[in-house]
């Protein structure tokens, strides 16, 4: 930026930025964001896969996984597994497998659906962590198994 300013190209640069802002319906040409009303902030931001609760769900899982002493590499494997499986969306149901929620509970295969499972990310995470521990021992073993089979 200093080089642009020193070469007296700053006016050209600023004019170009102003034109780009005008093209995306920003403030009128010649105005700045502080001179015009800013756009209203949305009620919720949807990042990633359209799941506004992804970060909250990951934070719940990270906290609960630490109770199993699953940090660092194990956390990364868990994040990869549930990211690939559900994109951390507790409302998702896989139309092909019938897997429900973050941890991919499959009714019939995994028994009966725990109470409140469909509505509660925490319930799904608690079940999934227990399932990983009981079936595979660690998230990295579960992730490796999932990569080969598409299930865990």
C-alpha positions in Angstrom: 0.0 0.0 0.0 2.8 2.4 0.8 4.4 1.8 -2.6 1.0 2.5 -4.3 0.7 5.7 -2.3 4.3 6.8 -3.0 3.8 6.2 -6.8 0.8 8.5 -6.6 -1.4 5.7 -7.8 -3.5 5.9 -4.6 -6.2 8.0 -6.3 -6.5 5.5 -9.2 -6.5 2.6 -6.7 -9.2 4.3 -4.5 -11.3 5.1 -7.6 -11.1 1.5 -8.7 -12.2 0.3 -5.2 -15.0 2.8 -5.2 -16.3 1.6 -8.6 -16.2 -2.0 -7.4 -18.3 -1.1 -4.3 -20.8 0.7 -6.6 -21.0 -2.4 -8.8 -22.1 -4.6 -5.8 -24.7 -2.0 -4.7 -22.6 -0.5 -1.9 -22.8 3.2 -1.0 -23.4 5.5 -3.9 -20.3 6.5 -5.9 -18.3 9.0 -3.9 -19.8 8.1 -0.5 -18.1 5.9 2.1 -19.7 3.3 4.3 -19.6 5.8 7.2 -21.5 8.4 5.1 -24.2 5.9 4.0 -26.3 3.6 6.1 -24.7 0.2 6.4 -26.7 -2.8 5.3 -28.6 -4.5 8.1 -26.8 -7.3 9.8 -28.4 -10.7 9.2 -30.0 -12.5 12.2 -27.7 -15.5 11.6 -24.7 -16.3 9.5 -24.6 -19.5 7.6 -21.1 -20.6 6.8 -19.8 -23.9 5.5 -22.5 -26.4 4.5 -25.4 -24.2 5.5 -25.2 -25.3 9.1 -25.3 -22.2 11.4 -24.6 -24.4 14.4 -21.5 -26.1 13.1 -19.0 -24.2 15.4 -21.3 -24.6 18.4 -21.5 -28.3 17.8 -17.8 -28.6 17.3 -17.2 -26.8 20.6 -19.5 -29.2 22.5 -17.7 -32.2 20.9 -14.3 -30.8 21.7 -15.2 -30.3 25.4 -16.8 -33.7 25.7 -13.9 -35.4 23.8 -11.4 -34.0 26.2 -13.2 -36.1 28.9 -12.0 -39.1 26.9 -8.5 -37.6 26.7 -9.0 -37.2 23.0 -7.1 -34.1 22.0 -4.8 -33.0 19.1 -4.6 -35.9 16.6 -7.6 -37.7 18.0 -9.7 -34.5 17.9 -8.6 -34.0 14.2 -9.7 -37.5 13.4 -13.1 -36.9 15.1 -13.5 -33.6 13.3 -12.7 -35.3 10.0 -15.1 -38.1 10.6 -18.1 -36.1 11.6 -17.3 -33.4 9.2 -17.4 -35.9 6.3 -20.4 -37.7 7.7 -22.7 -34.9 8.6 -20.9 -31.6 8.2 -21.6 -31.2 12.0 -25.3 -30.7 11.3 -27.4 -32.2 14.0 -30.6 -31.9 11.9 -29.3 -34.0 8.9 -30.5 -37.4 7.9 -28.6 -39.3 5.2 -31.2 -40.4 2.6 -29.1 -43.4 1.5 -28.2 -44.9 4.9 -30.8 -43.4 7.3 -28.0 -42.1 9.5 -29.3 -39.4 11.8 -27.4 -36.3 13.1 -23.8 -35.4 13.7 -22.6 -38.9 14.8 -24.7 -40.9 12.2 -26.9 -43.0 14.4 -28.7 -45.6 12.3 -31.9 -46.9 13.8 -32.0 -50.7 13.8 -28.3 -51.0 13.4 -27.4 -49.0 16.6 -30.5 -50.0 18.6 -33.4 -47.7 19.5 -33.0 -43.9 19.1 -32.0 -42.3 22.4 -34.6 -39.9 23.9 -34.2 -36.4 22.5 -31.6 -37.5 19.9 -33.1 -35.7 16.9 -33.2 -32.4 18.6 -30.1 -32.4 20.7 -26.6 -32.0 19.3 -25.2 -32.8 22.7 -27.1 -36.0 22.9 -25.9 -37.0 19.5 -22.3 -36.2 20.4 -22.4 -38.0 23.7 -23.8 -41.1 21.9 -21.2 -40.9 19.2 -18.3 -40.5 21.5 -19.5 -43.6 23.5 -20.0 -45.5 20.3 -16.5 -44.7 19.1 -15.0 -45.7 22.4 -16.9 -48.9 22.6 -16.6 -50.0 19.0 -13.2 -48.6 17.8 -11.4 -47.4 20.9 -10.4 -44.0 19.5 -11.5 -41.5 16.8 -8.5 -42.1 14.6 -9.3 -45.8 14.4 -13.0 -45.0 13.6 -11.9 -42.4 11.0 -9.6 -45.0 9.4 -12.4 -47.5 9.3 -14.8 -45.0 7.9 -12.4 -44.1 5.1 -12.4 -47.7 4.0 -16.1 -48.5 4.5 -18.1 -45.2 4.6 -19.4 -46.2 8.0 -18.1 -46.7 11.5 
